């Protein structure tokens, strides 16, 4: 085994092994600005891979904000990657234009563009890890920024060692240590002149607030580092409870539902983390504020059975029939027209779903408990169409002796009001033969006399509940 002195390479290797964030089968993409932190990270990871044997690449974003200085950084990043003999990936993005079009700060816009680019390259090129050069000073500055803005316990834990495929091998190393290591090993880097501008929040904290705290207590950073470790330990307990509850969350990419009875019993901190996790999945750019959480808490505690709340970023929260439903877009309208169906796949744009018709000679050996599929007597079905609920609709639910109003069926099945106009109804002529995802009509079921079988499948609107990793 190669020997490493107790320098940044050895400490980074120790941290990587303790956190389990890189293995020999990984391909690691470094977010490489060319500054001292990322230049040192690239150097250290290039040394570390001699022992762990992972693949390495570098990705650089030219934000086009600093004229010739931005072009200089781009050329340096490309030349450095070439010197290491590793793949290099470049993105040129007009961050100022992007920020203006979305009403974001330049820092926020730059971050969005960087992570979108890194994710895209990782997906396309098969990188399993994305390494950033965040260090212990970054954690402390983030802690102070969130403390000033009034973050909760979860936010105060600052930057985690890893999240999904993002890894941060320098997270327990001070910026001064990185600078000393870079000088000792002659690691070349470029300097970003915008880092001197205190108009940016982080720079203001770094150059104004942190030195004041150092004056009050020279051990200030070590104290904050210890506090962050304590907060992380507490967060681990809450996060485990959140993860256990998230197994009860059901839905799709645009809509997630939680059982209200169990949700209401969670302690406040765990409930907040569940909501934050749900919002992150539905609208990653949305940051729930305290007032948003308080409004949802009022819905949970209300005795009224049906309530609705509109939030920024097109998010909606509905309380209905013992569930809390989180949606990332307005519910589709009901279909105003009746749409004919043909054999094969039919895309129903108004409901954002597909209806597939297949004719079978023999029934399946067993009927799966799949609410998105129905098996019907094909000889009884003709002129098939799809539409949504209309007042006065009736059908005869499987197992019942006489027809009932579809509205009464919805009520007895505890289907929330806002969902009823999104449920596709499959018709044969003028008769409803399947309330998709719920019940077929008794008169169209398979019998010993059935000679041909029609299998109808719907997707998206009636997608089976699925767990998330």
N, C-alpha and C positions, 0 to 999 in steps of 0.2 A: 504494500500500500504506500502511495506517495506520502511524503512528510510535508506538513505545512506548519510554519511558525504561527504563533498566536497573533496573527494580523487579521485584516479584514477578510481575506480568503478563508482562513480557518474558522473565523467566527461566523461568516456567512454559511459555510458548510455545516457547522454545528446547528445553526438556526434552521437551515433547510431540512436537516435530518430530524430535529426535534418536532418541527411542524409537519413533516411529511409532505412538503409541497413540491418536490421535484424527485423524479426517479430516472433510472437509466433509459426507460422507454419513452421519456418525454421529449418534446420539441419545444424549446423555449424561445419566445419572441420578445426581445427587449425593446421597450419604448425608449427610443434614443433621441433625445433633444440635442445632444452634443455638449451639454453643460457638465460641470464637474461631477455631479451626482450620477448621472446616467453614464458618463464616460468611465467612471470608476466601477460602476456596476457591471458594465460590459467587460471590462478588464478582469474583474473578480470572477464573473461567471465563466469567462473563457478559460481561466485557470482552474476553476472548480470542476469543469466538465472533463478535465483530465482524470479525475477520480470517479465521478458519477457517470460519465460517458453519455450525456444527453446532447441533442442537436441544438444549435444556436442560430438565431437570426436577429436582424435589427430593422426597426421601422421608424421612419422620421416623418414628421408633418411640418411642412413649411407654411406658416400661418399668414405669410405675405403682409405682415404688420410693420416690419422694421427695414423695409427696402433692401439695400445691399447687404445689411447685416444678416437678414433672413436667408439671402442667397449664399452668404458665406457659411452659415450654419449647415445649410443643406449640402454644400460641397464637402464640408468637413465630415459630416455624418457618412456620406457615401464613401469617401476616401478611407475613413476609419474601418468601416465594414469590409472594404476590400483588403485592407492591411491584415485583418483577422481571418480573411478567407471565408466569410460567412455571407449568406444571402442578405440583400438590402432591399427594402421596400419604401417607396416614397409617395407621399400625398401632398399636393399643393392645394390649399383651400383658402378662399377669401373669407376669413373669419369676421372681418368687419361687416361685410355684406350679410353674412349669415346671422350675425348678432342683431343687426338692424331689422331684418325681415321677421325675426322671431322675438324681438324686444328682450334680448338677453344681454347681460354684461359680456364684455370681450372675454373675460376669464371663463365664464360659464359656456359661452359658445365654443371657445377653443377646446375645452374639456369634452364637450359633446362630440365635436369633430374627431378629436384624437381617439376616443374610445370606440367610436363607430368604425373608424379606419382600422384600428387594431383588431377589433372583432372580425371585420370583413377579411383581413389578411389571414388571421388565424383559421377561420373557416375554410378559406380557399386553399391555403397552403398546408393545412394539417398541423398547425401548431397547437399543442395541448396546454401550454402555459404562456401567459403574458406577464413579463416581469417589469415592474416599475421601480424607480429608485427612491420611493418615499422612505424617509429616515425618522429617527426618534425626534428630531427637531420639528419635522413636519407634523408628527403626532401631537406634540405639545402645542404647536401653533393652531392646529385644528381644534384641539380641546379648548383653547382660549377663545377662538372665534365662536364656537358653539355655545360656550358658557355665556359669552356676551349677548348672543342672540336668543338665549333662553332655551337651549336644547334640553331634552329629557335625558334620563339615565342611559338609554340606548345610544343616543348621539354622542354623549360625553365620553364613551369608550373610544371615540376617535377612529383612527384607521386600523382595520384588522389586518393580520398577517396575510390572509388570503380570503378571497371571495370568488366563488366559482373558479374560473381559470386564471384570475388575476393573482399574482404573488408579489410579495414585497420582502426580499431577502435582507434589506438593510434596516428593517423597522426597529431594531434594538441598537442601532449604531448612531452616534451623534454626528452632526454635520462637520464639526471640527475634526473628528476622527477621520472622516472621509477625505477632508482637505489635506490632512497630514499624510495620509496614505498615498494620495495622488501625487503630492510633492516628493515623497520618498521614492516612489517608483517611476517618477517622470511621466505620468499619464497625461497626454495632451487633452485639452478641452477648449471650448469657446465660452465666452461670457455674454450673457443676455443683458443688455443695458436697461431693459424694462424692469429688471429685478431691483433697481435702485429707486423706482418711482413709488412713493408711499401713497399715491392715489389708489392703488390696489389694496384691498383689505388685508390680504395675507402679508404683503410687504410692510404695511403699517404696523401690524402686530409684531412682525419679525424685527423691525428696525426701531420701533418706538416703545411698544409695551414690554416686550421680553427684556430689553436692557434695564428698564425701570424695576422689573421684578428681580432681576439679577442683583441690582443695587441693594434692594431690601433684604435679599437672601441669596448669597452666592450658590447655595445648594438648591436653588429654586427648581431647576430642571430635573434634578434627581428626585425631588419630592413629588413633582408632577408625574414622573415616570412610575414611581411607586404607587401613586394614586390610580394611575391608569391600569396597572396590573390588578389592583383591588377591584376596580370597576369592571374590568374584563371578567374576573372570577364571578362577580355577582351576575353579570350579563349572561354568562354561560348557563347559570341556573334557570334564569327566565327564558332563555332561548330554547332550552330543552323542553320546557313546558309548552312554549309556542309550537315547536316542531311536533310534539305529540298531538296538539289540537289540530294542526294543519292537516292531519290525516283524515279529519272529519269534513274538510272543505271539499265541495264538489262543484263541477261546472266545466266551463270551456275557456278558451283564451280570452273571450270578451265578457264573460259572466261567471261569477263565483258566488256560491251560497254557503252560509254557515247555519247550523242548527241553533236557533236563538236561545233555547233552554240552557244548553251547555255553555254557549258563548257568554250569557249573562252571569254565569257562576264563576268565570275566570276573574282573577284579581286584576285590578286596573292596569298594571304594568304589562302583564301577559296579553291582555285584550288589546292594548295599544300595539304590541308587536305583531299580533295576528293581523290587525288592520293594516299596519305598515307593509307587511309582507304581501297582503292581497293587493294593495294599491301599487306596489312595486311590480307586480305581475300584470296588472291591467293597464297602468300608465306610468312607466318608469320615470318620466320627467316630473310627475306630480309629487310634491312634498307635503304631506298632511301637517297642518298647523294645529296648535292647541284648540283653536276655536272650531276646527273641523271635527276633531275628536270629541269635543264637548257636545256638539250637535248630534253626533251619532250616539253618544251616551244617553242623551235625552230621549232619542227614539227607542233605545233598548229599554229604558226605564218606564216608558209610557204605557198606560193600560190600553191605549187605542190599538186595535189589531192591524190596521193598515196605515202606513205612513211612508212618505217619500221625501228624500233630500237630494237636492242638486248641488254638486260640488264643481270646482274648477276642472279644467282638462276634459270636459265631457263626461265626468264620472257621476253616477247616480247610486243612491243607496235606497233600497225599498224594504220595508218590513211588512211581511204578509204571511199569515198561516204558519207561524212558528219558525219562520226562516228570515234571515237577513241577507238580502240579495245585493251584491255589488256588481255594477255593470259599467263598462268603459265606453259605451256609446248609446245613443237613444235606441229604444226598442224599434224594430222594423214595424212599419204600418201593416194593417191587414191588407190582404189582396183585394183590390176593388173588382177584379175580373175573375172569371173562371178559366183556368188554364188546362187545355187538353193534355193528356199524357199518352206517350207511345212506348212501345217496348224498348228497353234499354234505359239510359240515363237521361233524365230531364232536369235541367238546371232552372230553379225557380228564383230569379234574381230578387224579387220583392221580399222573399223570406230568407235570402242568403243560404239556400239549401239545395240539395239534389234529391230527386225522387227516382228510384230505379225500379223498373218492372222486369221480372223474370218469370218465364213459364216453365214449370217443372212437371215431369211425368210421374215422379215418385216423391212422397213426402220425405223429409229428413229422418234419419234414424232416431233422433231426439230433437225436441224443439228447444233451442237455446233461450235462456231468459234474457232476450235482447229486446228491449222496448222499442228499438228502432226498426224492427222487422215484423211483418205480419204475413201469415199464410192464409190464403183465401181460396174458396172454390171458384176456379177460373171460369167454369161454364156459366156461372151466375153473374159474372162481371162483364159489363160492356160499356162502351163510351166513357172510359175512365177520365176523370178530371180531378183537379185539386183547387181548393180555395180555402178561405178561413171562415170563422164563425159569423153567422148572421142571426139576428133575432128571429125566434120561431123555429130554428133548426131542431130536428128530432132524429134519434136513432135508437136502435134496440141493443143496448150493451150486452156483450157475451155473458150468458148465464141468466139473463132476465127474460121474463115471459112477455113483456110488452114494451113498446117504445117509450122513451122519456125525452124531455127537453134536454138538449145539449147544455144549456145554461145550468139546469139543475144537476146534471152530471158533473160539470165543472165545480159547482159549489160543494157537492158531496165528496168530490175528490180533492177538495181543498187546493184548487189551482188558483194562484193569485190572479187578481183581476187584470194586472198589466201583462200577464203572460197569455191570456186567453186568445187574443187576436193574433198571436204568433204561432198558434198550433195549427199545422196543416190538417185539413179534412180531406180524405180521399173519397170520391164519389163514384158510383156506378149509375149512370143516368142521373136521376134526381135524388138518389138515396145515398146517405152517408154510410160507407162500409167500414171506415176506420177513422177513429179519432187518433191520429198518429201519435205514437208514444204512450198511448193509454189503453184503448180498448177497441176491438173489432166489433162489428155488428153480428149478433147471434145468427141472423139469417144467412150469413155468408161464410160461416165456419166450415172447416173440413168435416166430412161425414164418411161413413163406410161406402156411400154411393159416389163420392168424389172421384172423377176420372182425370182431371187436370188441375194443377195447382198454380196459383198466382202468388209469387213472393214479391211483396212491396217493401222496399227499404228506403228510409229517409236518413239523411246525414246533415249534421251541423245543428239544425234547429232542435233535433231530438237526439243529440249525441249522448251516448252512455256516460254516466259520471266517471271521472278519471282522477286518479291521485297524481300529485306532483312530486318530483324528486326533491 
